[in-house]
C-alpha cells in the first residue's frame, strides 16, 4: 500500500479542530502521521489533544509552547500576560508524565527523506519565524532533505529553492519537482492566523511527490465555549472566529 502522510501542526489544545482533521485523514486514506509541534497552548483541551497525538504513535517535534510549558525555568514575566496565563493553566491541567513527555520531544526529526521541525532547521531551539524569502534562504542552507515540513507561524505557505533562487508560493496543491528543495508550512489545526478560520493540515504522497493543503470547517463555537468555561482570556476565543 502506497504511503500517504498527514502532517499536522499547531494543534494548540483545540479538540474540536483536531477531531475533524483526523476524521478527514481517515477519509483521505492517510497511512502515516507527522506532527510539527505545539500540541498544547491557547485552547482548553491540552490533555485530550496530547492523548490523541501520542496515540497516533507518530514522530512529534517540540514547539515553543511545548517548551514553555515543560521548562519551569522560563521567566513568564517576559511573556504577554495572556500567553503566561495559558502556560500556567496548562501546567496545572497536565500531570508530571505529560509535561515530561513535552520536555523530551526532539527539536527536529528526519525520516524517509523528510524533515519535520517546528520553526527552522538552522536554529530550531530559537523558534524563529519565516515570513519571507530571506528567512527561508537561511533555513535552506541547513536543510539536508529535499522536503521539510514546519509550522509556528500558523500561516500555510510553500518556499521553493531552485538554481534560480528562493520563491514563495501561496498554499496550493502541487507536485514537487526533482532537484529542488521545499520548506512547507502546514498551517495550524487549532489556531489559524491567515484570515481563514478553518483548521488546516497537509497531506503528502511520496510516490507522486504530491502535496495537498486541506482546510476544514469545525465547531468553532464549541471550542470558544471551552476556552471561556476554563477561565482563559476571552481574546483567545474571539480570534478563532476570524482566523487571526
N, C-alpha and C positions, 0 to 999 in steps of 0.2 A: 504493500500500500504506500502510495506516494505521501511524503510528509507535507503537512500544511501547518505552519506556525501561526499562533496568535500572539502578538506582542502587546502586553498591557502595561500601562504606566500611570503613575499619579492617581491611584485609586482613592487615596485620602479618606478612608473610612466611610465611603459612600456605598452603603449596602444595596440600595435600590439600583444604582447605576451598575454596580458590579454584577448583580444577578441578571440584569438584562443583557449585559455584554456576554456573560457566559452562556446564556440561552442562545444568543446569536452564534457564538462559537460552535456550539453543537449543531446548529442548523447549517453552518458553513462547512462542516466536516473537518474541523480542526483536529489535528493529531497530537500536537505538541504546543507547550506554552513557554513564554519567556516574560519576565517582569522587570521593568526598568526602574523599580523602586518607588519610594514614598507610598507605601501601603497604608500608612496612617497619617493623621493630621487633618485639621479643618472641619471634618464631619463627625458624626456621633456614633459610628459603629466600628471602632478600631479592632475590638476583639473578634467580632464576627468576620470582618474582612480579612484579618490575619489568618484565621482558621481556614477560610476558603482558599486563600492563596497558598498557604502551606499544604493544604490538601491536594493541590494540583501536582505537587512534587516536582516543580519546575525550577530552573535557575532564577534567582532573585538577586538583584544588586541593591546596595544601600542608597537610599535617597537622603536628602538633607534633613527632612523631618524624621525619618527613621533614626538618623544620627542624633538629632536634638533630643528626642525622647529617651534614647538609650544612654546618652552621655550626660551624667549628672554633674559633670564639671562645667557644663555650659553655663555662662552667666546670662540669665534670662533678662537682666536689666538692659541688655543691649538689643533686645528684640522689640518689635512692635507689640504693644500691650495685648492685642487680640491674639497674636501668634504665641506669646508667652502664656496666656490663659489656656489656650488649647493644648500646649505642650504639658502643662501641669495637670490639666484634666485628663489627658490621655494616659499619663503616667499613673494616675490614681485608678484608672479603669483597666489597666493591664496587670497581669501577675508578673512575678520576677522572671519566670522562664520565658515569657513572651518578650519582655524587654531585653533579656539576654540574647534571644534569637535576633532581634533587630540589630543589636550591637555587633553581632558576629557576622552579619552579612558582608560579602565582599564588595569592593567598590567597582569592580568590573569582572566580567566573565566572557571567555571566548570558547566557543564550541562549534564544531562543524562549519568553520569558516565565517561565523557570525560573532560579532562582539556586541554585548549589551553593557551600557553604562548609564548612570542617571544623568550626568551632566556632560562631561567631556573626557576624552582619552588622555589629554596632556596632563592635567592635574585634577583627577576625579575627586580628590579629597577636599578641593576648594569649592566645589559645587558652583562653578562659573556658568554663566548663561551664554548661549549662542543665538544671536538675533541677526547677524549679518555675515557676509562672505568672508570678511577678515577674521572674525572669530572662528568661523568654520575652518578656514585655512590652518589656523593654529592647531585645531583638532586633527586635521588630516595628516599633519606631519607625524603624529604619534599613533594614528590608526593603522594597525597591522593587517587588518582583514578588509576585503572589498566592501563589506556591509557592516555598519554599526547602527544599532537602534538605541535611541535615548529619549529622555523626557525633559522634566524640570521646568521648562517654560510654559507648559500646558497649552502650547500652540503647535498643531501639527505642521510639519514642513519637511522638505527634502533639500539637502545640499548635495550637489554632484561635483566631483573633481575629475577633470579630464586633462589632456595635454594642453588645452587652450585656457584653462583656469578653473575657478570655482564658481558654480552657478547655484542660485537659489531658485527652487521650483515650488510653486504652490502645491498643497497636498492634492494628489490625484493618483488614480490607478495608473501604474506604468510597469513596463518590463525593463529591468535593469540591464545595462549594457556591459559586455566584457571589456576589460581593460580600464574600467573607471571605478572610482570609489564613491560610496554613498553613505551619508550621515543623515539618518532619518529620524525625525522627531515624531513619535507615535501619538502625540496629543495626550489628553487626560481622560481617564474613565470618570473620575469623581469631581473634578472642578475645572472644566474647560474655561479658557481665558481669551479665546479668539473671536468672541462675539456670537458664537454658536453654542447654545447651552446643552446640546446633545452630547451624550457620552461618546468618546472616541477611542478607537483602537485600530491596530493594523494587522492584516494577515500577510504572510509571505510564503510563497511556494517555491522551494529551491529548484525543482525540476524545470520550471518555466521562468524562474527568476522574476516572478510577478509579485508586485506589492499592491495591496488594495487598502484604502482607508475606509473604515466603517464608522458611520455616525448613527446613533440610535436614540430615539426618544425614551425617556424613563419617567418615573413618577417623581418629579421634582418637588411637588408639594409635600409628599411623604418624607422626603429627605429633609426638607425645611422644617417640618414639624418635629422631627427627631432632634435637630440642632437646637431648636427653641426649648423643647422639653428637657434637654440636657443642661440648659442654662448657659450655653455657649453664645458668643456675640451674635446679635441679630444680623449684622453685616454679612456674616458667613452664610446665612440662609438667603439673604437677598441676592447675593451675587450669583447664586446658582441659576436663578431665573433668567439672567441676562448673559451668562457665559463670560463673566468678567473676573 
